[in-house]
Amino acid sequence: MENLRPILFAGLTPRRPALIAGPCSAETEEQVMAAARALAARGVRIFRAGLWKPRTKPGGFEGVGAAGLPWLARAKRETGLRIATEAATAEHVAAACAAGVDLLWIGARTTANPFAVQEIADALRGHDIPVLVKNPVSPDLELWIGALQRIRNAGIRRLGAIHRGFSTADRSLYRNTPQWSIPIELHRRLPELPLFCDPSHIGGRRELIAPLCQQAMDLGFDGLIVEAHCSPDEAWSDRAQQITPEALDEILRRLVIRRTTATTESLDELRREIDECDDELLELLARRMRISRRIGQYKREHSMPVLQTLRYDELLARRAAEAEKLGMDGAFMRAVLQAIHEESVRQQMEVLGE
């Protein structure tokens, strides 16, 4: 999937990321126009609003549908903004393209369904329109890449991705946990793909939007897609995660955009130190695995099972606590130890099978 990075937005200043902003849902023509005018006055160039909004459970506001397309067209005509909306079916694609929508995005639930993505891809054939693909609900990188490939195979070249976090059963600070490692890996594998962050859906609460925007910029994201409503507390959908145009402007003014053109020569010595640490880690891990094999030999000779659950639980708890005392995250240390344990078990199973 080479050469995927188009110039979606020209003329950006070094201190401002590419930005898509607007209300979660188009509610009324007056609401759309008020938001569009307020955002255009603050330098936003692409206006977003959802038209088709099926909710997790029926009974709530599920969008105005195609009736809102003339409202977006008016906003485009009167403010000069480009307009964007979500498409979840082939019919949405056809209606949006006919109405002059400038950009489409594919939502997380749709991305999770290859059948739905393929239907959208087929509907996009012959259209020259930028398309952004949100990550699937579950943390499945291959599913995300597969959706991007389907859209690209339909002839769409102005293609990008949106990171909106992942659903989890665990209680979390966030509505959708960021799991930054997944979009980072997407960027590593598809470096030419523009990558946007959706802090509204990750955070789920407006007070989290500013720090999430800064984290995205620190990680090298290309842009942001933010839900902004003139009266967020009166919004018909997802009111807690929307901010006012004024609040968005303040967040953007405070954003720190790291210099990407700075020389890295001064980092060479530090990087050499990192390389030395990595070499030492590899040596220690290899030594640990050799000990694991010796343990496996002992267990084979004495007919002992490989797994010792109580010791493993005690090890995880103790090491996580020690890591926190050393300034590291306990969950990170648990993940490292779990990976090491899996390899140790594999080594021991190999010895038992000899």
GUTOR-960939 format. One record per residue (C-alpha): y negated, z negated, x; residue in one letter. Coordinates in steps of 0.05 Angstrom, whole numbers, plus 5000, padded with zeros to 4 digits. Each point is the difference from the previous one (the first is absolute). Example, Ala and Ser with C-alpha at 12.3 -4.5 7.8 and 13.67 -1.06 7.14 Angstrom:
SETOR_5090_4844_5246_a
SETOR_4931_5013_5027_s
***
This chain:
SETOR_5000_5000_5000_m
SETOR_4952_5019_5055_e
SETOR_4927_5019_4991_n
SETOR_4991_4960_4936_l
SETOR_4930_4973_5016_r
SETOR_4948_5042_4964_p
SETOR_4926_4986_5003_i
SETOR_4998_4968_4931_l
SETOR_4930_4971_5008_f
SETOR_4950_5030_5049_a
SETOR_4936_4968_5025_g
SETOR_5024_4928_5001_l
SETOR_4958_4951_5041_t
SETOR_5034_4960_5055_p
SETOR_4985_4936_4962_r
SETOR_5029_5020_4933_r
SETOR_5072_5019_4983_p
SETOR_5019_5055_4951_a
SETOR_4993_4968_4932_l
SETOR_5026_5012_4930_i
SETOR_4974_4951_4948_a
SETOR_4994_4991_4925_g
SETOR_5029_4961_4942_p
SETOR_5074_4987_4991_c
SETOR_4996_5036_4933_s
SETOR_4952_5047_4966_a
SETOR_4984_4960_4937_e
SETOR_4940_5034_4967_t
SETOR_4954_5056_5019_e
SETOR_4943_4951_5009_e
SETOR_5041_4956_5046_q
SETOR_5022_5059_5042_v
SETOR_4929_5026_5008_m
SETOR_4972_4931_5016_a
SETOR_5051_4989_5055_a
SETOR_4992_5071_5027_a
SETOR_4924_4994_5005_r
SETOR_5003_4931_5032_a
SETOR_5051_5022_5052_l
SETOR_4965_5067_5015_a
SETOR_4936_4961_5013_a
SETOR_5037_4960_5053_r
SETOR_5027_5060_5038_g
SETOR_5069_5006_4969_v
SETOR_5023_5072_4999_r
SETOR_5066_4999_4962_i
SETOR_5004_4966_4933_f
SETOR_5067_4975_4974_r
SETOR_5021_4980_4930_a
SETOR_5069_4995_4969_g
SETOR_5011_5038_4935_l
SETOR_5074_4991_4988_w
SETOR_5016_4926_5008_k
SETOR_5070_4981_4976_p
SETOR_5008_4925_5011_r
SETOR_5060_4958_5021_t
SETOR_5006_4977_4927_k
SETOR_4978_5038_4938_p
SETOR_4943_4975_4957_g
SETOR_4943_5000_5049_g
SETOR_4947_5053_5014_f
SETOR_5037_5060_5027_e
SETOR_4942_5046_5015_g
SETOR_4960_5051_4960_v
SETOR_5041_5058_5027_g
SETOR_4973_5071_5002_a
SETOR_4942_4979_4955_a
SETOR_4968_4971_5063_g
SETOR_5001_5064_5040_l
SETOR_4933_5025_4971_p
SETOR_4970_4932_5020_w
SETOR_5021_5010_5072_l
SETOR_4975_5072_4998_a
SETOR_4932_4975_4975_r
SETOR_4998_4948_5056_a
SETOR_5014_5055_5050_k
SETOR_4948_5045_4970_r
SETOR_4944_4949_4995_e
SETOR_5011_4960_5064_t
SETOR_5031_5050_5048_g
SETOR_5060_4954_5011_l
SETOR_5068_5030_5009_r
SETOR_5049_4971_4950_i
SETOR_5071_4973_5007_a
SETOR_5054_4974_4954_t
SETOR_5073_4983_5000_e
SETOR_5052_5050_4978_a
SETOR_5069_4976_4978_a
SETOR_5027_5062_4965_t
SETOR_4996_5075_5004_a
SETOR_4957_4999_4938_e
SETOR_4950_4954_5034_h
SETOR_4996_5048_5059_v
SETOR_4987_5060_4955_a
SETOR_4946_4964_4959_a
SETOR_4965_4971_5061_a
SETOR_4998_5066_5038_c
SETOR_4974_5037_4939_a
SETOR_4944_4949_4993_a
SETOR_4977_5008_5072_g
SETOR_5026_4934_5029_v
SETOR_4990_5002_5075_d
SETOR_5055_4953_5024_l
SETOR_5065_4972_4971_l
SETOR_5040_4940_5021_w
SETOR_5072_4983_4983_i
SETOR_5013_4928_4981_g
SETOR_5051_4951_5029_a
SETOR_5047_5001_4941_r
SETOR_5000_5076_5000_t
SETOR_5012_5004_5075_t
SETOR_5062_4958_4990_a
SETOR_5031_5054_4956_n
SETOR_5018_5064_5038_p
SETOR_5012_5037_4934_f
SETOR_4929_4984_4977_a
SETOR_4970_5018_5067_v
SETOR_5037_5067_5000_q
SETOR_4973_5016_4930_e
SETOR_4930_4986_5025_i
SETOR_5012_5041_5062_a
SETOR_5023_5059_4958_d
SETOR_4938_4994_4957_a
SETOR_4955_5000_5062_l
SETOR_5026_5066_5026_r
SETOR_4943_5050_5004_g
SETOR_4946_4946_4998_h
SETOR_4955_4985_5060_d
SETOR_4984_4927_4988_i
SETOR_5005_4938_5044_p
SETOR_5056_4952_4981_v
SETOR_5008_4928_5022_l
SETOR_5068_4967_4993_v
SETOR_5005_4925_4990_k
SETOR_5057_4962_5031_n
SETOR_5059_4985_4954_p
SETOR_5004_4932_4966_v
SETOR_5056_4979_5047_s
SETOR_4992_4999_5076_p
SETOR_5037_5065_5011_d
SETOR_4968_5043_5053_l
SETOR_5049_5058_4993_e
SETOR_4986_5004_4925_l
SETOR_4925_5003_5015_w
SETOR_5010_5055_5052_i
SETOR_5046_5037_4953_g
SETOR_4945_5002_4946_a
SETOR_4950_5026_5051_l
SETOR_5049_5054_5021_q
SETOR_5012_5022_4929_r
SETOR_4925_5009_4989_i
SETOR_4992_5036_5066_r
SETOR_5058_5046_4983_n
SETOR_4962_5020_4937_a
SETOR_4946_5030_5045_g
SETOR_4950_4942_4999_i
SETOR_4970_4994_5070_r
SETOR_4943_4952_4987_r
SETOR_5046_4940_4995_l
SETOR_4992_4926_5014_g
SETOR_5031_4932_4986_a
SETOR_4976_4936_4966_i
SETOR_5027_4932_5020_h
SETOR_4997_4954_4939_r
SETOR_5050_4947_5021_g
SETOR_5070_4985_4976_f
SETOR_5027_4959_4942_s
SETOR_5041_4939_5018_t
SETOR_5035_4945_4962_a
SETOR_4971_4949_5048_d
SETOR_4936_4963_4984_r
SETOR_4944_5025_5044_s
SETOR_4926_4998_5011_l
SETOR_4998_5073_4980_y
SETOR_5017_5038_4937_r
SETOR_5038_5049_5044_n
SETOR_5019_4977_5069_t
SETOR_4969_5046_5054_p
SETOR_5059_5005_5048_q
SETOR_4953_5036_5048_w
SETOR_5059_5020_5044_s
SETOR_5021_5053_4950_i
SETOR_4934_5040_4997_p
SETOR_4995_4990_5076_i
SETOR_5069_5033_5008_e
SETOR_4979_5055_4951_l
SETOR_4940_5014_5045_h
SETOR_5044_5000_5062_r
SETOR_5047_5051_4970_r
SETOR_4945_5041_4966_l
SETOR_4939_4991_5044_p
SETOR_4962_5058_4968_e
SETOR_5004_4970_4930_l
SETOR_4936_4968_4974_p
SETOR_5015_4928_4979_l
SETOR_4961_4962_4947_f
SETOR_5005_4927_4982_c
SETOR_4996_4975_4928_d
SETOR_4976_4928_5008_p
SETOR_4992_4991_4925_s
SETOR_5075_5007_4985_h
SETOR_5021_4963_5063_i
SETOR_4956_4940_4987_g
SETOR_5000_4998_4924_g
SETOR_4938_4955_5005_r
SETOR_4930_5023_5017_r
SETOR_4989_4946_5053_e
SETOR_5056_5031_5041_l
SETOR_4970_5070_5001_i
SETOR_4951_4989_5058_a
SETOR_5050_4970_5049_p
SETOR_5052_5053_4982_l
SETOR_4949_5056_5012_c
SETOR_4985_4971_5069_q
SETOR_5074_4994_5016_q
SETOR_5010_5073_4981_a
SETOR_4943_5021_5045_m
SETOR_5027_4958_5058_d
SETOR_5067_5035_4992_l
SETOR_4967_5069_5004_g
SETOR_5004_5022_4928_f
SETOR_4959_5062_4983_d
SETOR_4971_4976_4935_g
SETOR_5000_4954_4939_l
SETOR_5012_5010_4926_i
SETOR_4967_4942_4963_v
SETOR_4995_4982_4926_e
SETOR_4927_4990_4981_a
SETOR_4974_4986_4930_h
SETOR_4930_4984_4976_c
SETOR_5027_4941_4959_s
SETOR_5066_4981_5032_p
SETOR_5012_4939_4957_d
SETOR_4996_5044_4938_e
SETOR_5046_5055_5027_a
SETOR_5056_5023_4954_w
SETOR_5052_4999_5056_s
SETOR_5010_4962_5066_d
SETOR_4933_4963_4994_r
SETOR_5016_4948_5053_a
SETOR_5006_5052_5056_q
SETOR_4937_5040_4985_q
SETOR_4932_4989_5032_i
SETOR_4930_5022_4984_t
SETOR_4967_5059_5035_p
SETOR_4952_4950_5032_e
SETOR_5058_4958_5027_a
SETOR_5033_5063_5027_l
SETOR_4936_5020_5036_d
SETOR_4996_4930_5031_e
SETOR_5072_5004_5024_i
SETOR_4988_5068_5031_l
SETOR_4937_4976_5035_r
SETOR_5038_4942_5032_r
SETOR_5060_5042_5022_l
SETOR_5011_5004_5074_v
SETOR_5025_5069_5021_i
SETOR_5033_4996_5068_r
SETOR_4980_5052_5051_r
SETOR_5056_5050_5008_t
SETOR_4968_5037_5058_t
SETOR_4995_4941_5047_a
SETOR_5036_5006_5066_t
SETOR_5067_4964_5007_t
SETOR_4998_4995_5076_e
SETOR_4982_4926_4997_s
SETOR_5063_4988_4959_l
SETOR_5047_5028_5054_d
SETOR_5010_4933_5034_e
SETOR_5013_4964_4935_l
SETOR_5049_5054_4979_r
SETOR_5037_4992_5065_r
SETOR_5006_4926_4985_e
SETOR_5028_5018_4931_i
SETOR_5050_5047_5032_d
SETOR_5022_4945_5047_e
SETOR_5009_4952_4941_c
SETOR_5041_5052_4963_d
SETOR_5045_5010_5061_d
SETOR_5011_4925_5005_e
SETOR_5015_4997_4925_l
SETOR_5052_5055_5007_l
SETOR_5033_4964_5059_e
SETOR_5001_4934_4960_l
SETOR_5029_5034_4939_l
SETOR_5054_5034_5041_a
SETOR_5017_4933_5031_r
SETOR_5002_4968_4931_r
SETOR_5048_5054_4975_m
SETOR_5046_4990_5059_r
SETOR_5003_4926_4981_i
SETOR_5014_5020_4928_s
SETOR_5059_5041_5023_r
SETOR_5026_4940_5039_r
SETOR_4993_4959_4936_i
SETOR_5038_5054_4963_g
SETOR_5055_4996_5051_q
SETOR_5004_4925_4990_y
SETOR_5003_5007_4924_k
SETOR_5055_5051_5005_r
SETOR_5042_4955_5045_e
SETOR_4990_4941_4953_h
SETOR_5004_5038_4934_s
SETOR_4930_4981_4980_m
SETOR_4957_5040_4950_p
SETOR_4941_5039_5028_v
SETOR_4948_4973_4952_l
SETOR_4977_4928_5008_q
SETOR_4951_4993_4942_t
SETOR_4975_4930_5012_l
SETOR_4983_5014_5072_r
SETOR_4965_5065_4982_y
SETOR_4957_4966_4946_d
SETOR_4982_4944_5049_e
SETOR_4982_5051_5054_l
SETOR_4955_5040_4954_l
SETOR_4962_4939_4976_a
SETOR_4992_4970_5070_r
SETOR_4978_5064_5034_r
SETOR_4951_5019_4944_a
SETOR_4967_4932_5005_a
SETOR_4996_5006_5076_e
SETOR_4970_5070_4993_a
SETOR_4945_4973_4955_e
SETOR_4983_4947_5051_k
SETOR_4991_5056_5050_l
SETOR_4952_5038_4955_g
SETOR_5049_5049_4970_m
SETOR_5019_5012_4928_d
SETOR_5063_4964_4978_g
SETOR_5021_5058_4955_a
SETOR_4994_5047_5059_f
SETOR_5045_4956_5043_m
SETOR_5051_4996_4944_r
SETOR_5001_5076_4995_a
SETOR_5010_5006_5076_v
SETOR_5055_4948_5001_l
SETOR_5035_5032_4940_q
SETOR_5002_5067_5038_a
SETOR_5026_4966_5063_i
SETOR_5052_4963_4959_h
SETOR_5025_5064_4967_e
SETOR_5010_5031_5069_e
SETOR_5034_4937_5025_s
SETOR_5048_5002_4941_v
SETOR_5014_5073_5014_r
SETOR_5015_4985_5072_q
SETOR_5047_4943_4981_q
SETOR_5035_5043_4947_m
SETOR_5011_5053_5053_e
SETOR_5033_4948_5046_v
SETOR_5044_4975_4943_l
SETOR_5022_5071_4986_g
SETOR_5020_5015_5072_e
***
